[in-house]
Amino acid sequence: MNAIVDVQNLTKVYGDTTALDTVTMSVEQGALFGLLGPNGSGKTTMIKLLTGQVRPSGGAATVLGLDVTADPVGVRSLVGIIPEQETPPSFLTAEEYLRLVGAIRKIPDTEEQMAWWFEYLEFGDKRDVLCKDLSRGTRQKLMFAQAFLHCPVLALIDEPLINFDPIMQETVKEYLAGYVKKGNTIFISTHILEIAEEICSDFAILQRGKLLSTGRVAEVTGAGRHLNEYFLSLIRKGGHV
């Protein structure tokens, strides 16, 4: 299969802190890929680099064949992005925000897409509420909708389920599973290993900016281990299992 994300020796340094340290990995088309690691391991930095929000200190990365440093706008125009902190414009209503996203992305059927998402994520009663007055869970629904409004072939999501209640978590997990079955690709970062084991096909583990392991979830579970057991063993032994 084709690598839809390709990372080669990617490094990001902030002052005296190395957030990512010569990471090399790839994500194949059609994967539901989980980037795993403790808090502060470099997961959010990786997503910011892959979406061109920050520039690498070294190495290179391509997303959908585009160099993230040379063409960050091109990358962002193609992918869907959900940041860790949901930040829709406070002065717009939920409906106004989605309509703005549709206009920027030149989506021909924005109204139909909006109607579908309001119903699917069950927040149509909030469409005329200002974003600043939405609950965290509803803002997360809104950010989820905007990321998929243009039906991207790749979506990058930082902690996709963190603000959802258990019922909505199941709804979103079902959507993500169905989305990759259509040949699309999902890249999530999370520290919730139970979720990763349940929904991800592939994974990579970061610790203090270094890549410890990458592989298929089925290879771990097929060997009679839960992903969290493998993860903890790897972290505690400094990357050697």
C-alpha positions as CSV (number, residue, x, y, z in Angstrom):
1,M,0.0,0.0,0.0
2,N,1.0,3.6,-0.4
3,A,2.5,5.7,2.4
4,I,0.1,8.6,2.9
5,V,2.3,10.1,5.6
6,D,6.1,9.7,5.4
7,V,8.4,11.0,8.2
8,Q,12.2,10.9,7.9
9,N,14.5,11.8,10.8
10,L,12.0,14.5,11.9
11,T,13.3,16.7,14.7
12,K,11.8,19.6,16.6
13,V,13.7,21.6,19.2
14,Y,12.2,24.3,21.4
15,G,15.1,26.1,23.2
16,D,16.7,23.4,25.4
17,T,13.9,20.9,24.9
18,T,13.9,18.3,22.1
19,A,10.2,17.6,21.5
20,L,10.9,15.2,18.6
21,D,14.3,13.5,18.1
22,T,15.0,12.1,14.6
23,V,11.7,10.2,14.3
24,T,11.2,8.1,11.2
25,M,7.9,6.4,10.4
26,S,5.2,6.0,7.8
27,V,1.4,5.7,7.7
28,E,-0.2,3.6,4.9
29,Q,-3.4,4.6,3.1
30,G,-6.4,3.1,4.7
31,A,-4.9,2.8,8.2
32,L,-6.4,4.0,11.5
33,F,-3.1,5.0,12.9
34,G,-2.5,5.7,16.6
35,L,0.4,7.8,17.8
36,L,0.8,6.8,21.4
37,G,2.8,8.1,24.3
38,P,2.7,9.7,27.8
39,N,1.9,13.3,28.2
40,G,4.9,15.3,26.9
41,S,6.1,12.6,24.6
42,G,5.8,14.7,21.4
43,K,2.4,13.6,20.0
44,T,0.9,17.1,19.7
45,T,4.2,18.4,18.2
46,M,4.1,15.7,15.6
47,I,0.6,16.6,14.5
48,K,1.5,20.3,14.4
49,L,4.5,19.4,12.2
50,L,2.5,17.2,9.9
51,T,-0.1,19.9,9.4
52,G,2.5,22.7,8.8
53,Q,1.6,24.6,11.9
54,V,5.3,24.6,13.0
55,R,8.5,24.1,11.1
56,P,10.8,21.2,11.9
57,S,14.3,21.8,13.2
58,G,15.6,18.9,11.1
59,G,14.5,16.0,8.9
60,A,11.5,16.0,6.5
61,A,7.9,14.9,6.2
62,T,5.4,14.5,3.4
63,V,1.7,14.3,3.7
64,L,-0.3,13.2,0.7
65,G,2.9,13.7,-1.3
66,L,3.3,17.3,-0.2
67,D,6.3,18.5,1.7
68,V,5.0,19.9,5.0
69,T,7.7,22.6,5.1
70,A,7.6,23.7,1.5
71,D,3.7,23.6,1.1
72,P,2.0,23.8,4.6
73,V,-1.0,25.6,3.2
74,G,-1.4,22.9,0.5
75,V,-1.3,20.2,3.2
76,R,-3.9,22.0,5.4
77,S,-6.2,22.5,2.4
78,L,-6.4,18.7,1.8
79,V,-6.5,17.2,5.3
80,G,-9.0,17.4,8.2
81,I,-7.5,18.7,11.5
82,I,-8.9,18.5,15.1
83,P,-6.5,20.1,17.6
84,E,-6.2,19.0,21.2
85,Q,-7.8,22.3,22.3
86,E,-11.1,22.9,20.5
87,T,-11.0,26.6,19.4
88,P,-13.9,27.6,17.1
89,P,-14.3,31.4,16.8
90,S,-16.1,32.7,19.9
91,F,-18.0,35.3,18.0
92,L,-19.7,32.9,15.5
93,T,-22.5,30.5,16.1
94,A,-22.0,26.8,15.4
95,E,-23.8,27.1,12.1
96,E,-22.0,30.2,11.1
97,Y,-18.6,28.5,11.8
98,L,-19.4,25.5,9.7
99,R,-20.7,27.7,6.9
100,L,-17.4,29.7,7.0
101,V,-15.4,26.4,6.8
102,G,-17.5,25.4,3.8
103,A,-16.8,28.7,2.1
104,I,-13.1,28.6,2.8
105,R,-12.8,25.0,1.5
106,K,-15.2,25.7,-1.4
107,I,-17.5,22.8,-0.5
108,P,-20.4,22.7,-2.9
109,D,-22.9,21.0,-0.6
110,T,-22.1,22.7,2.7
111,E,-25.7,23.0,3.7
112,E,-26.3,19.3,3.3
113,Q,-23.1,18.4,5.0
114,M,-23.9,20.7,7.9
115,A,-27.4,19.2,8.3
116,W,-26.0,15.7,8.4
117,W,-23.4,16.5,11.0
118,F,-25.9,18.4,13.3
119,E,-28.1,15.3,13.2
120,Y,-25.4,12.7,13.4
121,L,-23.6,14.2,16.4
122,E,-26.9,15.3,18.0
123,F,-26.3,19.0,18.4
124,G,-28.7,20.6,16.0
125,D,-30.3,22.4,18.9
126,K,-27.0,24.3,19.3
127,R,-26.6,25.5,15.8
128,D,-27.6,29.1,16.7
129,V,-25.6,29.2,19.9
130,L,-22.3,31.3,20.0
131,C,-19.3,29.1,20.1
132,K,-18.1,30.8,23.3
133,D,-21.3,29.6,25.0
134,L,-21.0,25.9,23.9
135,S,-20.0,23.2,26.4
136,R,-16.6,21.5,25.8
137,G,-18.3,18.4,24.5
138,T,-20.4,20.4,22.0
139,R,-17.3,22.4,20.9
140,Q,-15.6,19.0,20.3
141,K,-18.6,17.9,18.2
142,L,-18.3,21.1,16.2
143,M,-14.6,20.7,15.6
144,F,-15.2,17.1,14.6
145,A,-17.8,18.2,12.0
146,Q,-15.5,20.9,10.5
147,A,-12.7,18.5,10.1
148,F,-14.8,16.1,8.0
149,L,-17.0,18.6,6.3
150,H,-15.0,18.3,3.1
151,C,-14.6,14.5,3.3
152,P,-10.8,14.5,3.4
153,V,-8.8,11.5,2.5
154,L,-6.7,12.0,5.6
155,A,-7.7,13.4,9.0
156,L,-5.3,14.1,11.9
157,I,-6.9,14.2,15.3
158,D,-5.4,15.0,18.7
159,E,-7.1,13.1,21.5
160,P,-10.3,12.4,19.5
161,L,-12.6,11.3,22.3
162,I,-11.4,13.2,25.3
163,N,-14.5,15.5,25.7
164,F,-17.2,13.0,24.7
165,D,-19.5,11.1,27.0
166,P,-19.5,7.3,26.6
167,I,-22.5,7.2,24.2
168,M,-20.9,9.8,21.9
169,Q,-17.6,8.0,22.1
170,E,-19.2,5.0,20.6
171,T,-20.8,7.0,17.8
172,V,-17.5,8.6,16.9
173,K,-15.6,5.3,17.0
174,E,-18.1,3.8,14.7
175,Y,-17.7,6.7,12.3
176,L,-13.9,6.5,12.3
177,A,-14.0,2.7,11.6
178,G,-16.5,3.2,8.8
179,Y,-14.4,6.1,7.3
180,V,-11.2,4.0,6.9
181,K,-13.2,1.1,5.4
182,K,-14.0,3.5,2.5
183,G,-10.2,3.8,1.9
184,N,-9.6,7.0,3.8
185,T,-6.9,7.3,6.5
186,I,-7.2,8.5,10.1
187,F,-4.1,9.6,12.2
188,I,-4.9,10.0,15.9
189,S,-2.7,10.8,18.9
190,T,-3.8,9.6,22.3
191,H,-2.6,8.4,25.6
192,I,-5.7,6.3,26.2
193,L,-4.4,2.9,25.2
194,E,-7.7,1.1,25.6
195,I,-9.2,3.2,22.8
196,A,-6.1,2.7,20.6
197,E,-6.3,-1.1,21.0
198,E,-10.0,-1.0,20.2
199,I,-10.0,1.1,17.0
200,C,-6.5,1.4,15.6
201,S,-5.0,-0.9,13.0
202,D,-1.4,0.5,13.4
203,F,0.5,2.3,16.0
204,A,3.7,4.1,17.0
205,I,5.0,4.8,20.5
206,L,6.8,7.9,21.5
207,Q,8.7,8.7,24.7
208,R,10.5,12.0,25.3
209,G,10.4,12.7,21.6
210,K,12.0,9.3,20.6
211,L,10.3,6.6,18.6
212,L,10.3,3.4,20.6
213,S,8.2,1.1,18.4
214,T,5.9,1.0,15.5
215,G,3.8,-1.9,14.1
216,R,0.3,-3.4,13.8
217,V,-2.0,-3.6,16.8
218,A,-3.1,-7.1,15.7
219,E,0.5,-8.3,16.0
220,V,0.6,-7.3,19.7
221,T,-2.9,-8.6,20.6
222,G,-2.3,-11.7,18.5
223,A,0.6,-12.6,20.7
224,G,-1.7,-12.6,23.7
225,R,-0.8,-9.1,25.0
226,H,-2.9,-6.1,25.5
227,L,-1.5,-2.9,23.9
228,N,-1.2,-1.2,27.3
229,E,0.9,-4.1,28.6
230,Y,3.2,-3.9,25.6
231,F,3.3,-0.1,25.9
232,L,4.2,-0.1,29.7
233,S,6.8,-2.9,29.2
234,L,8.4,-0.8,26.4
235,I,8.4,2.4,28.4
236,R,9.8,0.8,31.5
237,K,12.6,-1.0,29.7
238,G,13.7,2.1,27.7
239,G,12.5,0.8,24.4
240,H,13.6,-2.8,24.6
241,V,11.1,-5.7,24.8
